[in-house]
Amino acid sequence: MRRSIRGNRILAKPYRDLVLLGYLALPATGGEDRRLAWAHRLAAAAVARHGRLDEAGLRRVFLRRVLRLRLMPWSGRLGPVEVVPVVVSRSDVALLRELNGLTGAGRAAYAMLLLEGRPPAEVVEILAGAGAADPGGALAEARAVEQTHGALALDPSVARVYGRPLRRVRIAFAALLLLGAVAVAAPDVGSGGPVSAAPLRVERAAAGAWRTGTDLTLASWPPRGSLTDDVELVRRAQRAWGSGPVQLIYAGELDGARIVLLRRHDRIARYTTTASQPSTGGQGARGGHSTTAGHSTTAGQGATGGQGATGGQGVAGGLGATGGQGVSGGQGVSGGQGVSGGQGVSGGQDGLEVLPAPRAKPDGTSPLKLLATPRGNRYLVPPWVTEVSAAALSGGGPRWRKVGLKDGVTAPITADATGSASGQGCWRGPVLRFRAPEIAHGMPYTMLDFGRLSSASATYQPPPPADINRYGPWELDALAEGFGAWRALSCVLDRPSGEIQAATAWEFWAGRLPEGVGGRWMCLRLSDATGGNSVRAVLVTRRGARTVGTATATRTGSWDCSRLRRDVVAGVKWTAPSGKRYFVSAGSRRVVRITLDGRETSGRYATKATSGAPALTAVNEQGDKVPVLR
């Protein structure tokens, strides 16, 4: 016999928390009363059946059902009363409106992070266990809302009850019967995706809009592609993402796939479907289109995964069609973006990815990757770009080759081999160079493809005695040693995950290690589209023809290796070619003294023959202590 929630103090607290979590994670398209009713229903079932699980386990089980549920406008019984949560403030109304624009996983992350106070790592773990397609992206969505609104004061377990006039109930019921009859008579009409109660509004920037203002953002990009007038295809993509107005960026056919790019606020949705499928057709009860809160999914496959009449899902699970993005952020062999890995174009299925939009930079705006296949990557460039060149991240310097450009879309650009820190290969970009004669004096700018939707501005800072460029680090291809530094990093570090916006390779020391081995100490600083950052310090050496990297430190959310903190010292245990073990350390240009286990060494380099890890400190020329990377 199931336990009762009402009057049971042991169950009341977890039940109330789950109701709030479920209410926020469920879509608002089915109506507030149905959303609230389903939140209570699912929370009661979870507590009754799985109440002995710990909090994290209970939320994994609960969210697994919540994130897969689709609330149609006609789902649930029409009752004589309407029950809606009590909204206690005007700020809650605005916050709920913004939350409804997030993905279901993003709303769930907000509830656990902001309302329950759970650590970010635990939130990501719970979402991954619940089957969310992009736990890291969901966490980024929640943090973005936190910065603008803060916490919600709503308690869905406290509700208002409104009576429905009996005549209205009967009329509504008759209307639903009529809709059901129409659906039976014409099962192939529509998109095959979730029905949205909100109007589907598609905004389009005018041609040449970017010439009428100084804010060269995505809002000024006119729609491009051969299928921008295919209303049904665009509507299908919008319904897959969910309710709310969108801007059409691209709709066209490339290499056997129909692709639609949509923008909503600071998010980009990339919808991909096979070109052989008619854009107006759904798949009815055989499978239908399925999507997990706007993140990477595939179309249903009949009884094995389609949505159909039962509301099942058929979720591919990964971000991108080439192998997915697990909790660790892996991206498959082609960077986790393309459709060549079996779930995209070649698999005959639909896919939807929702990713952070690149930040606007008039002198360095990123292209948007439309497609990745074995033939190469296809990019949509900013409307002001007139010339594109590409090079592999290999050799002594860039070997530029001109790339064809038609209606803003590049010809296929080969992404030379991916690889990892295992020594089995190196990721090679590609490196892209763009020229926009009407913007920033027509000077070309260079970007590096990290395997995601957008490319990153990649720069390099050489070690002393080279001077510091007063305009900032050099572009990746400006110095031969800079291109070589990036080539070395591509062979000793895994390709970074996430939407990287800017990447700087800061080589703060170069010299001789014990036994005459040449070494380069570099700090790779990455900034992502959500405003976060990470730092990776690595000692790069050569062993014959092989590049070897010794990881020193990894940090997130810091000023290290930036213009706000230029002084660093790094230390790491290192084994010489003879097999002898050392602890080696080196500092940036203003470091004047390094201390290992109390022994001071003047200058920017110090070493000690030991297999241990001695205490490491350093000071700069002003006598201030320097941050240690180890």
Beta strands, then each sheet from edge to edge (+ up, - down):
strand 1: 81-85
strand 2: 159-163
strand 3: 202-203
strand 4: 246-254
strand 5: 257-264
strand 6: 267-274
strand 7: 351-356
strand 8: 368-373
strand 9: 376-380
strand 10: 387-391
strand 11: 401-403
strand 12: 405-406
strand 13: 409-410
strand 14: 431-435
strand 15: 445-448
strand 16: 456-461
strand 17: 474-475
strand 18: 500-512
strand 19: 518-528
strand 20: 533-543
strand 21: 546-556
strand 22: 569-575
strand 23: 581-587
strand 24: 591-596
strand 25: 599-602
strand 26: 605-609
strand 27: 616-620
strand 28: 628-629
sheet 1: 1+ 2-
sheet 2: 3+ 4+ 5- 6+ 7-
sheet 3: 8+ 9-
sheet 4: 11+ 10- 14+ 15- 16+ 17-
sheet 5: 11+ 10- 14+ 15- 16+ 18+ 19- 20+ 21-
sheet 6: 12+ 13-
sheet 7: 26+ 23- 22+ 28+
sheet 8: 25+ 24- 27+
end
